[in-house]
């Protein structure tokens, strides 16, 4: 990730730059104290993420962000602040700020926030890829009949051995919702909001809406875990099985897969694995778009 630091305190800029470089988090492509020259630098350099102080003389952090957005900058912002004023924090959220670094600057906090922000940026880029892919959907490369979105998702879930899981229907519904959002808007709601929308589409309201969205989250977690265990069981049989070679590294952390394989090979109890539903759904969407647009994937033997 490429970072630009905006802070009127030279020492704070130097400290943030050192943390980013020494932590191997990314590259600092510039740092300034604020003002019109800073706006020009950010627009010219187009960093992925701008770390910006809230309180600066002249043009403060929020004014700077607003001006950059008006000029078409679409990167992410991380607010640096020692202010706990709820009203100002609320204004920051309205400007799209989702992460804060508090002063005095703490190395652990900075590294944690930057890694989370980088992960979110990659997710947004992946969703943009999905949106672009949607323009090619509806027909296959040969110009034949439209390919069913549901059928495409189901074929992927079958490959991973979870088409019969209760969470498979939830996964199909989520992909359909994400596809619908991507066609109508440049942004896709957070995962928890998608769970609520899916529950609402099923007819739930009020307390039932909350309960169903939580139940859906758990069903999907169990389905993803079942997919991991299925892929690991294929590896126990043969690491060269196409489904394992294709889906294993794409959908899951290979360290987790290896832990499952080791336990299975030794007939030991399966270890507790952290399930990353967000990554699974994200990759499932991309996989669906690739298959529907005729992109190359593995061929079964």
N, C-alpha and C positions, 0 to 999 in steps of 0.2 A: 504494500500500500504506500501511496505517496502522500506525505503530510506537509501542511503549511501551518506555522504557528503565529498567532496574532496576540501579542500581549505587550503592554507598555512597560512592563518590568523586564529588563534585560536578563536578570538572574533567573527568572521563571522560564524564559525562553530557552536559556542555556541548559537548565535542568531538564526540561521536557525533551529537548533535542538529545541530550545524553542518554536519557532513559529509553527513548525510541531506538537509538543506534545500538546501545549496549545490549538491549533486550532482543535484538534481531527482529523487531516488529515491522520495520519498514524503512523508508527513506524520507528524510526531511529535505524538501526541495526549496524551502525558503522560510524566513521568519522576519516579521516586521512589527513595529510598535502600534500600527493602526493608521487610520486616515485614508485619504483618497489614493495615495500611492499604493497602499495595501490592497485596495479594491482592484486596482489595475494589475497588480502582480498576480492576484488569485485568478482573475479572468484570463490572463495570459498563460499562466502555468497550468491551470486546471488540475489542481491536486485532487486526490480521491477524498481526503478528509481535511477539514480546517479545524484546528484547535484554537478557540477564540475566547479571550477574556471578556467577562460580562461588563465590568466597570473600567472604562478607559476615558481619558480626557478628550474632549471634542466629540467625536463620533463613537458612541459606546458599542458594545458587542451586538446588541439586537438591531441597532440601526445599520451596522455594517452588514449583518446577515440579510436584512431586508433589501439593502441596495444590491448586494451580490445576486440575490434571487431575481430581482427585477432585471438584472443584466444577463440572466440566463444561466447562472451557475447552478448545476444540479447535484453537486457533491454533497457529502454529509458534514454536519457540524458537531463538534463536541464543545460544550460550554465550560469554561474555567471560571470558577467563582468562589468567593468566600462569603457570599451573601446567602442568607437563608430566608429571605423575604418571600412569602408564598405568592404574592401578586407578581413579583418579577419572575419567579420560577414558572408561574402559569403563563406569562407572556412568552417565555422561552419555549415552552411546549407548543404554543400556538405557532411559533416560527419553525416548528419541525425538529427542535432539539430533543433528543431522546436519551442522551447520556451527558452526565456532568462529571467534571473532575474538581474536587474541592481543594481549596487552599487552606493551610499550607500543603504543598504538593507531596504526595506519598507515592513512592515508586511502585509498590504493590497495587495500589488503586489504579494508577495510570496504566500499567501493563494490562490489568484485568479489563478496564474500560476499553482500551484500544483494541484488544483481541475480540471483545464482544462486538464492537463497532465494525471491525473488519469482516467478521462473520456475517453480520447483517448486510453489509455492502455487497458481499458475494451472493447472498440470497437474492437481493434486489436485482443484481445483474442476471442471475439465473431466471428470475421471473420475467425480466425483459426479453430474454431469449425465448421463453415460452410465448410471450405476447407476439413476438415477431414470427414465430413458427405458426401461430394460429392463422396467419394470412394465407398459409398454404394448405390449410385443412379442408376436409370435405370431399376431396377426391384423392385417389392414389396417383402414382406417377404415370400410370398408363391411361389416365383419364377415365377410369371405370366408375363403378358405382361408389357412392359415398361410404366411407368406412365408419362404423359405429364407434363413438367415443367409449361407450360402456364396454363394448366388445374388445376394444383395444386394451383398456385397463385390465379387464378380466383375463386376457391372454397373458399379460405380464404377471398377474397374481398367480395364475396357474403354474407358470414357469417356476415361481418361488414356493409353490406348494401350499398356498394359503387361500385359494379361491373358495374353499369351503368354510373358512373362518368367519365368525360373526362380524368381525371388523372389516371384511372385504367389501360389503355393501356400503359401509361408511366411507371407505377409501374411494370407491367409485363416485359417490356423491360429492366428496370434497374436490376431486379432480374436475368434475362437471362444474362446480361452483367457481373454481379458480379459472377455468376456461371461459366461463361467462363473464367474470370480472375483467379478465384480460382483454376481452373483445370490446368492452364498454368503457374502460378506464385504464390509465397507465399504472395504477397502483392496485395491489391485492391486499385485502384486510389481513391482520395478524391471525395466526392459527386459531386462537381461542375465539375470535369473532367468527371465523369460518365454522367452527363447531356449533356456535349459536345459530348461525344462518342455516346450517344443515338441519339442526333440530327443529327450527321454525318451519323449514320446508316440509318436514315430516308431520307438521301439524301441532307441535308443542308450543305452549305459551305459559307465561307466569312461572310458578315454581317448577312446573314440569319441564319448561324450557331449560332451566339451569341444570336440573337433574339429568335430562337426556344428553345435554352437551358434555357433562362430566362423564356420563356412562359411555358416550361415544369416544371420548378421549381414552378411556381405559380399554375399550374394545380394540381401538386402533393400536394402542401400545402392545396389547397381547398378540395382535396379528403380526406386528413388526417383529416381535420377539420370536414368534413361531417361524417367520420367514428366515430369521437369522439361524435358528436351530436347524431348519431344513437345509439351508445352504451349507452349514457346517457338516451336516450328515452326508451330504454329497462329497465333501472334501475327504471325509473318512474313507469313503469308498474309492475315490480316485480324484486327485487334485486337477486332473486334466478334463474332467467333465465340463462341457461348454457352459452349462448354467452357472456352475461355481466360478469359472474363470471370468464370466461376464458380469454376473450380478454381485458376487462377493465384494470386489473392490469398489464397485460403483455405488452401492447402496449402504455399505456398512464399514465400520472401522475394522480393518483386517486383524488388529490386535485382539479385538473381541472375538472374531471368528476363530482365530488360532486358539484362544482360551477354551472355546466350546469344543473345538476339534480335539484338543489334548484331553479334556475331560471325557469325551465320548470314547476316544481310543483306549483310555485306561479304565473305562466303566466306572468313572467317578461321578459324584453328584455334579450337576451343571452349575457353574459359577453364576453369581448374580451379575447381570450385564446391564449397563445403563442404556436404555432405549432412546434413540434420537428420532422421534416421530417426525419432527420438522424436516430433517434431512431426507428421510425416507419419502415423505410426501412431495418434497421439492423434486427429487430425482425421478419419482414416479411420473410427475407431470411432464418433465423433460423427455423421459422415455416414451411416454404416450405420444407426444408431439413428433418425436423422431420416427416412431413406427407408422404413424398416420401419414407422414409426409414421405414415407418410403426410404428413410435414411438407413444406412447399412447397420446391421447388428449381427450377432453370431448366428450361424446356421447349425441346427442340431444335426448330430451324427446319427 
